[in-house]
Amino acid sequence: MSDIQKEPEVVQNTVSLQKLRVSALFKAVSILLGAFVVQFVASMLCLIGLAVYVMAVHGGDKESLVGTLTHIISDYTMVISLVYAGITILWCGTLYFRWQWREKPFPYRKALGGKRIPGAVALGFGACIILTVIVGLAAQVCPKAFEGYQELMDTLDISSSILAVPYVMLLGPIAEEFIFRGVILDRLRPAFSFWIANAFQAALFGVFHMNLIQGLYAFALGMILGMVVEVTGTVFASMATHITFNTTSVLLEILSDQATSLYEQLFGGIIIVAALCFGTGMHYYVTEWKKR
């Protein structure tokens, strides 16, 4: 085939690729906006449920509604989060499993076997400690920049609501993995190289947190989680990493609050173990990625 004959085909392929990329970006942003809509719907459903409860128990006057809401504000916030997570898991879980280019049946035993889950857990533990230390040091340097971040973290404090435990340690990570490493990365991957698609989904993951500080470390975590999915081929591996990350954060919080002196004694050792876990996990997954 001559160069003249090849030229129209090259142009056509380029146009098709551009259309595919525009479509992928549109779908990715649409999913993100859909997640915000689900949050709004969850808040409305909970508000309606609370109003019905107040009407049934207290007669439905405005003062009773405000008083009840003020009294249970922490639990109410977590109920909204749990409802949002449940809806999202159903919605994005369905999209994830129905996505047309996914291998069916998927070899989960092979994908999650060997060192992959231990490596994913090591990454989650190590990344949590390292990012926590980095954020803590940065907060000492620029305390004003972290005021909004601290307020956000206070809403997820398990001491303020026991309902924070199932959300932070389980349902929240599962929902976020289905959204970003499941549905969004799936839509981007056929149109872009892995690292471009991964960076974009991680950026959207950061935007989703609606806070500059949390957004930055969410971006860093999102890049790691995307690599885990790329190597294993399944979002269930990144869920293991994400759940470990959040669980480690909660356990550290409990240890620092309930056993401060012990926490201070163990802190140096925890950092060393975390660095070893993170380095080992990263080495394994980077090596596995290069093999692909």
C-alpha positions in Angstrom: 0.0 0.0 0.0 1.4 3.4 -1.0 1.8 6.3 1.4 -1.0 8.1 -0.5 -3.3 5.2 0.1 -2.3 5.0 3.8 -2.9 8.7 4.5 -6.7 8.7 4.6 -6.6 5.6 6.8 -4.2 7.3 9.2 -6.4 10.4 9.3 -9.5 8.3 9.9 -7.8 6.4 12.8 -6.7 9.7 14.3 -10.2 11.1 14.2 -11.7 7.9 15.7 -9.2 8.1 18.5 -10.0 11.7 19.2 -13.7 10.9 19.3 -13.0 7.9 21.6 -11.0 10.2 24.0 -13.7 12.9 24.1 -16.3 10.3 24.8 -14.2 8.7 27.5 -13.6 12.0 29.2 -17.2 12.9 29.0 -18.2 9.6 30.6 -15.6 10.0 33.3 -16.7 13.5 34.3 -20.4 12.4 34.1 -19.7 9.6 36.6 -18.1 12.1 38.9 -21.0 14.5 38.7 -23.3 11.5 39.2 -21.5 10.7 42.4 -22.3 14.3 43.6 -25.9 13.8 42.6 -26.1 10.6 44.6 -24.8 12.5 47.6 -27.6 15.0 47.2 -30.2 12.3 46.8 -28.9 10.5 49.9 -29.1 13.7 51.9 -32.7 14.4 50.7 -33.8 10.8 51.5 -32.4 11.1 55.0 -34.0 14.5 55.5 -37.3 13.2 54.5 -36.9 10.2 56.7 -36.0 12.4 59.7 -39.0 14.7 59.0 -41.3 11.7 58.9 -39.8 10.5 62.2 -40.3 13.8 63.9 -43.9 14.1 62.6 -44.7 10.6 63.9 -43.0 11.1 67.3 -43.1 14.8 68.1 -46.0 16.1 66.1 -43.9 17.5 63.3 -43.3 21.1 64.5 -40.2 23.0 63.2 -38.6 23.3 66.6 -38.7 19.5 67.2 -37.1 18.9 63.8 -34.3 21.4 64.4 -33.8 20.1 68.0 -33.6 16.5 66.8 -31.2 17.3 64.0 -29.0 19.3 66.3 -28.9 16.5 68.9 -28.0 13.7 66.4 -26.0 15.8 63.8 -22.9 13.5 63.8 -24.9 10.3 63.4 -27.2 12.0 60.9 -24.1 13.0 58.8 -22.9 9.4 58.9 -26.3 8.0 58.0 -26.2 10.2 54.9 -22.8 8.8 54.1 -23.9 5.2 54.5 -27.0 5.7 52.3 -24.8 7.4 49.7 -22.3 4.5 49.8 -25.0 1.9 49.5 -26.6 3.6 46.5 -23.2 4.1 44.9 -22.2 0.5 45.3 -25.4 -0.7 43.6 -25.1 1.9 40.8 -21.4 1.8 40.0 -21.1 -1.9 40.9 -23.6 -2.7 38.2 -21.8 -0.4 35.7 -18.5 -2.1 36.5 -19.6 -5.7 36.0 -21.6 -4.8 32.9 -18.8 -3.0 31.2 -18.4 -4.4 27.7 -14.6 -4.9 27.4 -14.3 -6.7 30.8 -13.0 -10.3 30.5 -15.8 -12.8 31.2 -15.5 -15.0 33.1 -12.8 -13.2 35.0 -10.0 -15.4 36.6 -10.3 -13.9 40.2 -8.2 -16.7 41.7 -5.3 -15.9 39.4 -5.7 -12.2 39.6 -5.8 -12.1 43.4 -3.4 -15.0 44.1 0.2 -15.1 45.0 1.6 -11.9 46.5 -1.0 -9.6 45.1 -3.3 -9.2 48.1 -0.4 -9.2 50.7 1.3 -6.6 48.4 -2.0 -4.5 48.2 -2.4 -4.6 52.0 1.3 -3.6 52.6 0.8 -0.7 50.2 -2.3 0.4 52.0 -0.7 0.3 55.5 2.5 1.9 54.4 0.9 4.6 52.3 -1.4 5.6 55.2 1.4 6.1 57.7 3.7 7.9 55.2 1.0 10.2 54.0 -0.2 10.9 57.5 3.4 11.8 58.6 3.8 14.1 55.5 0.4 15.8 56.2 1.3 16.2 59.9 4.7 17.8 59.1 3.1 20.1 56.5 0.4 21.1 59.1 3.1 22.2 61.5 4.6 24.4 58.8 1.4 25.9 57.5 -1.3 25.5 60.2 -3.8 27.9 58.7 -3.9 25.9 55.4 -5.0 22.8 57.4 -7.9 24.4 59.3 -10.5 23.3 56.8 -8.9 19.9 56.5 -9.0 19.3 60.2 -12.7 20.3 60.3 -13.4 17.7 57.6 -11.5 15.0 59.5 -13.5 15.8 62.7 -16.7 14.8 60.9 -15.2 11.3 60.2 -14.0 10.9 63.8 -15.3 7.6 65.2 -15.5 9.2 68.7 -18.2 11.5 67.4 -20.3 8.8 65.8 -20.0 5.0 65.9 -21.5 4.9 62.4 -18.3 6.4 61.1 -16.6 2.9 61.6 -18.6 1.0 58.9 -18.4 3.9 56.5 -14.7 4.8 56.9 -13.4 1.3 57.2 -15.6 -0.6 54.7 -18.5 1.0 52.7 -16.7 4.2 51.9 -13.6 2.6 50.3 -15.8 0.1 48.4 -18.0 2.8 47.0 -15.0 5.0 46.0 -13.2 2.1 44.3 -16.2 1.3 42.2 -16.5 4.9 41.2 -12.9 5.8 40.4 -10.8 2.7 39.8 -13.8 0.7 38.6 -16.1 2.7 36.4 -14.1 5.9 35.6 -10.7 4.2 35.0 -12.6 1.6 32.9 -14.0 4.3 30.7 -10.6 6.0 30.3 -8.4 3.0 29.8 -9.4 2.1 26.2 -8.8 5.7 25.0 -5.6 6.6 26.8 -2.3 5.1 27.9 -2.4 3.7 31.4 -0.6 6.5 33.2 -2.6 9.3 31.5 -5.9 7.5 32.3 -4.6 6.8 35.8 -3.6 10.4 36.5 -6.9 11.6 35.3 -9.0 9.3 37.5 -6.7 10.2 40.5 -7.2 13.9 39.8 -11.0 13.4 39.8 -10.6 11.4 43.0 -8.8 14.4 44.5 -11.5 16.8 43.2 -14.2 14.6 44.7 -12.9 15.2 48.3 -13.6 18.9 47.9 -10.6 19.9 50.1 -7.2 21.0 48.8 -5.1 19.0 51.4 -7.2 15.9 51.3 -7.4 16.2 47.5 -3.7 16.2 47.2 -3.1 13.0 49.2 -6.2 11.5 47.6 -4.5 12.1 44.2 -1.3 10.3 45.4 -3.4 7.4 46.8 -5.4 7.3 43.7 -2.3 6.8 41.5 -1.2 3.9 43.7 -4.7 2.3 43.7 -4.9 2.6 39.9 -1.7 0.8 39.5 -3.0 -2.0 41.7 -6.0 -2.4 39.4 -3.9 -2.3 36.3 -1.7 -5.1 37.5 -4.4 -7.4 38.9 -7.2 -6.5 36.5 -9.8 -6.1 39.2 -11.0 -3.4 41.5 -11.3 -5.9 44.4 -7.5 -5.7 44.8 -7.6 -1.9 45.1 -10.4 -2.2 47.6 -8.1 -4.3 49.8 -5.5 -1.5 49.6 -8.1 1.3 50.3 -9.7 -0.6 53.2 -6.3 -1.2 54.7 -5.4 2.5 54.3 -8.6 3.7 56.1 -8.5 1.0 58.7 -4.9 1.9 59.6 -5.9 5.5 59.9 -8.7 4.7 62.3 -6.6 2.3 64.4 -3.8 4.9 64.7 -6.4 7.5 65.8 -7.7 5.1 68.5 -4.2 4.3 69.7 -3.1 7.9 69.8 -6.3 8.9 71.8 -6.6 6.0 74.1 -2.9 5.1 74.7 -1.0 8.2 74.0 2.2 7.2 75.8 2.3 3.8 74.1 1.6 5.5 70.8 4.6 7.8 71.3 6.8 4.9 72.2 5.8 2.9 69.2 5.7 5.8 66.7 9.3 5.5 65.4 8.9 1.7 64.9 5.6 2.2 63.2 7.2 4.5 60.7 10.0 2.1 60.0 7.6 -0.8 59.4 5.4 1.4 57.3 8.3 2.4 55.1 9.3 -1.2 54.7 5.8 -2.2 53.8 5.3 0.6 51.3 8.7 0.0 49.7 8.0 -3.8 49.4 4.5 -3.3 48.1 5.6 -0.6 45.5 8.5 -2.8 44.3 6.2 -5.7 43.8 3.5 -3.8 41.9 5.9 -1.8 39.8 7.7 -5.0 38.8 4.5 -6.7 38.0 3.3 -3.6 36.0 6.5 -3.7 33.9 6.0 -7.4 33.1 2.6 -6.5 31.5 
